[in-house]
Amino acid sequence: MITFIHTADCHLGSPYASLQQTSPELSQMMQTATNDSFVRIIDTAIEKKVDFVVIAGDLYDSEVQSVKTIIWVSQQFERLREHGILVYLSYGNHDFQPDISLIDWPDNVHVFGPEVETMIYHNDQHESVAISGFSYATRWQKNPMVGLFPERNQATTYHIGMYHGFFDQLNSEHAHYAPFNLQEMMQLKYDYWALGHIHKREVLSTNPPIIYVGNIQGRHRNDSGEKGCYYVELGEKITYSFIPTQSYIWQKVSLDLKKASDKETLVELLNEGLEALKSQPIIIDLTLEVSAHFPRQLIERYRSPVYLSALIDDVHLAHLDWLIVQKPDKVLLSTSLLEHLSTQKNKLQQPVKTEEILKELWQNDIVSSLFPDLMDDQEFLKSSWTLAEQEMDEQLYYEGVSDDQEN
């Protein structure tokens, strides 16, 4: 049996620029989180004693990296080398390399060039794997590349394809990143396709497995869910299992704060609503629903998640949206006003008064022709009043407030 780790889209060295603008502290936390996730992947490879690790593009976030980042990644690959684990690396559209020889990797790291090529791995049990792939030499790879991949190698036990690109049934904004379709891949009869580029984990095919592993750490509010790597076993059966390694999960949270009327009630309801998420490895994309009567100056004061975070303990808040619910809150009725409404309602429900109210409506030719006998339909009139009362009940409520209290 041959085992390996499939990962991609690590985006190491990302400055998280968008977060840097709103929360430098959170930006730094995410940089550390991404590195920690990568370390967990290396740890997993060592613990499971895999034969090799495949990285299907975008190991780095950009084509130029700091010496510090390159040295740190090399140290992680050295850890694998100490355990006899190889690395098969291809560059993607973020970390494209016109010259792959510029980085001096440990000797257990094998890097694919800009042309499709095949490398062969042999283990001690006389099993072998052909691994075919390519790297991006420029940011865009508009031409489909699958057609350049060789047919399955009949001299090896297994054949793996590494491909950083765009599945042509997905969003067209990615169409200039080596587009492909499943039929082309299936025709090559490979045993496994290790995909990169799309950050959402997805199994496009199970026979053979054609899999987007996703990225290793969510990067923004639309990049939610678990992130990590796949552990793959090539044997009589081909099995694969996802292993989460992320440090934080992005989660959308919406809170109903329509009862909040000032800063004190805002803080109380905020902490109550987020209690279950406190001290959790979760980065929150928060939407707050407030009533039309909520003080606008408080919204302006706490429009930034940085300022609102000061009101909440032990949560990681990245994004904040205020949603003002325009439908007014229920109106509190006094005793006298309630009695007045009740009297008026009883008068309006008298048949003569009802007919007077609806007279203008029935003067419409279309209404009168479609519903000629509706005015005599007592069941209709009764249900109409019931609906009207329900609507009033939604808008009004009574808690025994006297006229003196109201003033």
Secondary structure in CASP SS format (residue, H / E / C, confidence):
PFRMAT SS
TARGET T0000
AUTHOR 0000-0000-0000
METHOD secondary structure of the structure
MODEL  1
M C 1.00
I E 1.00
T E 1.00
F E 1.00
I E 1.00
H E 1.00
T E 1.00
A C 1.00
D C 1.00
C C 1.00
H C 1.00
L E 1.00
G C 1.00
S C 1.00
P C 1.00
Y C 1.00
A H 1.00
S H 1.00
L H 1.00
Q H 1.00
Q H 1.00
T H 1.00
S C 1.00
P H 1.00
E H 1.00
L H 1.00
S H 1.00
Q H 1.00
M H 1.00
M H 1.00
Q H 1.00
T H 1.00
A H 1.00
T H 1.00
N H 1.00
D H 1.00
S H 1.00
F H 1.00
V H 1.00
R H 1.00
I H 1.00
I H 1.00
D H 1.00
T H 1.00
A H 1.00
I H 1.00
E H 1.00
K C 1.00
K C 1.00
V C 1.00
D C 1.00
F E 1.00
V E 1.00
V E 1.00
I E 1.00
A E 1.00
G C 1.00
D C 1.00
L C 1.00
Y E 1.00
D C 1.00
S C 1.00
E C 1.00
V C 1.00
Q C 1.00
S C 1.00
V H 1.00
K H 1.00
T H 1.00
I H 1.00
I H 1.00
W H 1.00
V H 1.00
S H 1.00
Q H 1.00
Q H 1.00
F H 1.00
E H 1.00
R H 1.00
L H 1.00
R H 1.00
E H 1.00
H C 1.00
G C 1.00
I C 1.00
L E 1.00
V E 1.00
Y E 1.00
L E 1.00
S E 1.00
Y C 1.00
G C 1.00
N C 1.00
H C 1.00
D C 1.00
F C 1.00
Q C 1.00
P C 1.00
D C 1.00
I H 1.00
S H 1.00
L H 1.00
I C 1.00
D C 1.00
W C 1.00
P C 1.00
D C 1.00
N C 1.00
V E 1.00
H E 1.00
V E 1.00
F C 1.00
G C 1.00
P C 1.00
E C 1.00
V C 1.00
E E 1.00
T E 1.00
M E 1.00
I E 1.00
Y E 1.00
H E 1.00
N C 1.00
D C 1.00
Q C 1.00
H C 1.00
E C 1.00
S E 1.00
V E 1.00
A E 1.00
I E 1.00
S E 1.00
G E 1.00
F C 1.00
S C 1.00
Y C 1.00
A C 1.00
T C 1.00
R C 1.00
W C 1.00
Q E 1.00
K C 1.00
N C 1.00
P C 1.00
M C 1.00
V H 1.00
G H 1.00
L H 1.00
F C 1.00
P C 1.00
E C 1.00
R C 1.00
N C 1.00
Q C 1.00
A C 1.00
T C 1.00
T C 1.00
Y E 1.00
H E 1.00
I E 1.00
G E 1.00
M E 1.00
Y E 1.00
H E 1.00
G C 1.00
F C 1.00
F E 1.00
D C 1.00
Q C 1.00
L C 1.00
N C 1.00
S H 1.00
E H 1.00
H H 1.00
A C 1.00
H C 1.00
Y E 1.00
A C 1.00
P C 1.00
F E 1.00
N C 1.00
L H 1.00
Q H 1.00
E H 1.00
M H 1.00
M H 1.00
Q H 1.00
L C 1.00
K C 1.00
Y C 1.00
D C 1.00
Y E 1.00
W E 1.00
A E 1.00
L E 1.00
G E 1.00
H C 1.00
I C 1.00
H C 1.00
K C 1.00
R C 1.00
E E 1.00
V E 1.00
L E 1.00
S E 1.00
T E 1.00
N C 1.00
P C 1.00
P E 1.00
I E 1.00
I E 1.00
Y E 1.00
V C 1.00
G C 1.00
N C 1.00
I C 1.00
Q C 1.00
G C 1.00
R C 1.00
H C 1.00
R C 1.00
N C 1.00
D C 1.00
S C 1.00
G C 1.00
E C 1.00
K C 1.00
G E 1.00
C E 1.00
Y E 1.00
Y E 1.00
V E 1.00
E E 1.00
L E 1.00
G C 1.00
E C 1.00
K C 1.00
I E 1.00
T E 1.00
Y E 1.00
S E 1.00
F E 1.00
I E 1.00
P E 1.00
T C 1.00
Q C 1.00
S C 1.00
Y C 1.00
I E 1.00
W E 1.00
Q E 1.00
K E 1.00
V E 1.00
S E 1.00
L E 1.00
D E 1.00
L C 1.00
K C 1.00
K C 1.00
A C 1.00
S C 1.00
D C 1.00
K H 1.00
E H 1.00
T H 1.00
L H 1.00
V H 1.00
E H 1.00
L H 1.00
L H 1.00
N H 1.00
E H 1.00
G H 1.00
L C 1.00
E H 1.00
A H 1.00
L H 1.00
K C 1.00
S C 1.00
Q C 1.00
P C 1.00
I E 1.00
I E 1.00
I E 1.00
D E 1.00
L E 1.00
T E 1.00
L E 1.00
E E 1.00
V E 1.00
S E 1.00
A C 1.00
H C 1.00
F C 1.00
P C 1.00
R H 1.00
Q H 1.00
L H 1.00
I H 1.00
E H 1.00
R H 1.00
Y C 1.00
R C 1.00
S C 1.00
P H 1.00
V H 1.00
Y H 1.00
L H 1.00
S H 1.00
A C 1.00
L C 1.00
I C 1.00
D C 1.00
D C 1.00
V C 1.00
H E 1.00
L E 1.00
A E 1.00
H E 1.00
L E 1.00
D E 1.00
W E 1.00
L E 1.00
I E 1.00
V E 1.00
Q C 1.00
K C 1.00
P C 1.00
D C 1.00
K C 1.00
V E 1.00
L E 1.00
L E 1.00
S E 1.00
T H 1.00
S H 1.00
L H 1.00
L H 1.00
E H 1.00
H H 1.00
L H 1.00
S H 1.00
T H 1.00
Q H 1.00
K H 1.00
N H 1.00
K H 1.00
L H 1.00
Q C 1.00
Q C 1.00
P H 1.00
V H 1.00
K H 1.00
T H 1.00
E H 1.00
E H 1.00
I H 1.00
L H 1.00
K H 1.00
E H 1.00
L H 1.00
W H 1.00
Q C 1.00
N C 1.00
D H 1.00
I H 1.00
V H 1.00
S H 1.00
S H 1.00
L H 1.00
F C 1.00
P C 1.00
D C 1.00
L H 1.00
M H 1.00
D H 1.00
D C 1.00
Q H 1.00
E H 1.00
F H 1.00
L H 1.00
K H 1.00
S H 1.00
S H 1.00
W H 1.00
T H 1.00
L H 1.00
A H 1.00
E H 1.00
Q H 1.00
E H 1.00
M H 1.00
D H 1.00
E H 1.00
Q H 1.00
L E 1.00
Y E 1.00
Y E 1.00
E E 1.00
G E 1.00
V E 1.00
S C 1.00
D H 1.00
D H 1.00
Q H 1.00
E H 1.00
N C 1.00
END
